[in-house]
């Protein structure tokens, strides 16, 4: 499971997941704040239920360990960055790198800064 709000994910990180994932068991990637889960791979796919929300990582980790099967936790910097709040876009814009997502966010923020105050967002 990969959420749609991880704009800095890289192909290399996907490779890392598949290289380290056990055939039977699970692999989890926490969000940067260590509260959320930004990637979960389970074998079999119904090994434990997935949760969504800000505090999903510890319940996922507990559920994975309770299966008795291997559980790998990887910290991957691109996958760790997610967009939950408007402030997260500013953080992404300020991070080192020049991905398409970062270019889009930086351009969008520049355009918003040029708009006159009180302009409708419609």
Secondary structure, DSSP 8 states (H G I E B T S, - for coil): -B-S--TT--HHHHHHHHHH--SSEEEEEE-TTSSSEEEEEEESTTSS----STT-HHHHHHHHHHTTSEEEEE--HHHH---SSHHHHHHHHHSS---HHHHHHHHHHHHHHHS-TT----
